[in-house]
Amino acid sequence: MSRSLVSALVVWPLALGACVTTAPQGPGQPPAADTPTDDPLVEVHARDAARRAAQDNSLDALGVPPLPGPGAARPLSHLEGCWQAQSPEGDRWLVTYTRPVGGVVLGTTRHLRGSELLMDEVERFTVEADGTLIVTPIANGIPRDSFAWDDAASGPDNAVFQRRGEGFPQTLLYTRVGDELQVVARDDAQALGMKLRPGPCL
C-alpha cells in the first residue's frame, strides 16, 4: 500500500482489534478453491469444506486442475473477492484480490473521484525461493519496498507483512471481520487504513 493511497484514508486508533472468525463470503466475492493444491499461496480452510463442495462453480466443477508449485500454504483466501470503499467526500476505492494462479495473488486498487482515476496500485503476493511470502506494492507503475510475511502475527483471517526497509508504513495488515475486509498501513506512531465492503467486480 503506497503512501499516496493511505494518506487519503481514515486514521484509525493504533489499538486495532484482533481478527475474528471469517463469516460466509459476501456478494461479489468469488468462491474459494474447491480442493487443496500444491500452489504456495493456496489455503483451504477445513471449516469451509462443506460450503465449497456444494458450489457448482468450484474449480473441480469447472474442470480446472490443481496448480503446481512448491511451498507451504498461506492464509490469503480471506482476501479473495471484489471490494469497495467510499469517503464522505465521494471518493471511491475499487479493490480486487484474486485467488492464487501460478503462485501469484494480485491485488488491484483504483482510487476514483467521479469518473477520474486519481491513483492505481497493484499488490503482488509471491513466494521467494527460500519460501518467504512477500507482497510488493506497485503504485502508478512504480514498484515500492516489499513486505515479508510475519508468521507470528498472522492467522487464518489476518495476514501481516513487515517492510523490508525504512519509511512509512512499516506494517501492512489485511484482516477479515465478518463480511468486511480491513486494510491497514501502520508504524509505531500512526495507523492509516480503510474498511472495505463487498463491491462490484469491474
Secondary structure in CASP SS format (residue, H / E / C, confidence):
PFRMAT SS
TARGET T0000
AUTHOR 0000-0000-0000
METHOD secondary structure of the structure
MODEL  1
M C 1.00
S C 1.00
R H 1.00
S H 1.00
L H 1.00
V H 1.00
S C 1.00
A C 1.00
L C 1.00
V E 1.00
V E 1.00
W C 1.00
P C 1.00
L C 1.00
A C 1.00
L C 1.00
G C 1.00
A C 1.00
C C 1.00
V C 1.00
T C 1.00
T E 1.00
A C 1.00
P C 1.00
Q C 1.00
G C 1.00
P C 1.00
G C 1.00
Q C 1.00
P C 1.00
P C 1.00
A C 1.00
A C 1.00
D C 1.00
T C 1.00
P C 1.00
T C 1.00
D C 1.00
D C 1.00
P C 1.00
L C 1.00
V C 1.00
E C 1.00
V C 1.00
H C 1.00
A H 1.00
R H 1.00
D H 1.00
A H 1.00
A H 1.00
R H 1.00
R H 1.00
A H 1.00
A C 1.00
Q C 1.00
D C 1.00
N C 1.00
S C 1.00
L C 1.00
D C 1.00
A C 1.00
L C 1.00
G C 1.00
V C 1.00
P C 1.00
P C 1.00
L C 1.00
P C 1.00
G C 1.00
P C 1.00
G C 1.00
A C 1.00
A C 1.00
R C 1.00
P C 1.00
L C 1.00
S H 1.00
H H 1.00
L H 1.00
E C 1.00
G E 1.00
C E 1.00
W E 1.00
Q E 1.00
A E 1.00
Q E 1.00
S C 1.00
P C 1.00
E C 1.00
G C 1.00
D C 1.00
R E 1.00
W E 1.00
L E 1.00
V E 1.00
T E 1.00
Y E 1.00
T C 1.00
R C 1.00
P C 1.00
V E 1.00
G C 1.00
G C 1.00
V E 1.00
V E 1.00
L E 1.00
G E 1.00
T E 1.00
T E 1.00
R E 1.00
H E 1.00
L E 1.00
R E 1.00
G C 1.00
S C 1.00
E E 1.00
L E 1.00
L E 1.00
M E 1.00
D E 1.00
E E 1.00
V E 1.00
E E 1.00
R E 1.00
F E 1.00
T E 1.00
V E 1.00
E C 1.00
A C 1.00
D C 1.00
G C 1.00
T C 1.00
L E 1.00
I E 1.00
V E 1.00
T E 1.00
P E 1.00
I E 1.00
A E 1.00
N C 1.00
G C 1.00
I E 1.00
P E 1.00
R C 1.00
D C 1.00
S C 1.00
F E 1.00
A E 1.00
W E 1.00
D C 1.00
D C 1.00
A C 1.00
A C 1.00
S C 1.00
G E 1.00
P C 1.00
D C 1.00
N E 1.00
A E 1.00
V E 1.00
F E 1.00
Q E 1.00
R E 1.00
R C 1.00
G C 1.00
E C 1.00
G C 1.00
F C 1.00
P C 1.00
Q C 1.00
T E 1.00
L E 1.00
L E 1.00
Y E 1.00
T E 1.00
R E 1.00
V E 1.00
G E 1.00
D C 1.00
E E 1.00
L E 1.00
Q E 1.00
V E 1.00
V E 1.00
A E 1.00
R E 1.00
D C 1.00
D C 1.00
A C 1.00
Q C 1.00
A E 1.00
L E 1.00
G E 1.00
M E 1.00
K E 1.00
L E 1.00
R E 1.00
P E 1.00
G C 1.00
P C 1.00
C C 1.00
L C 1.00
END
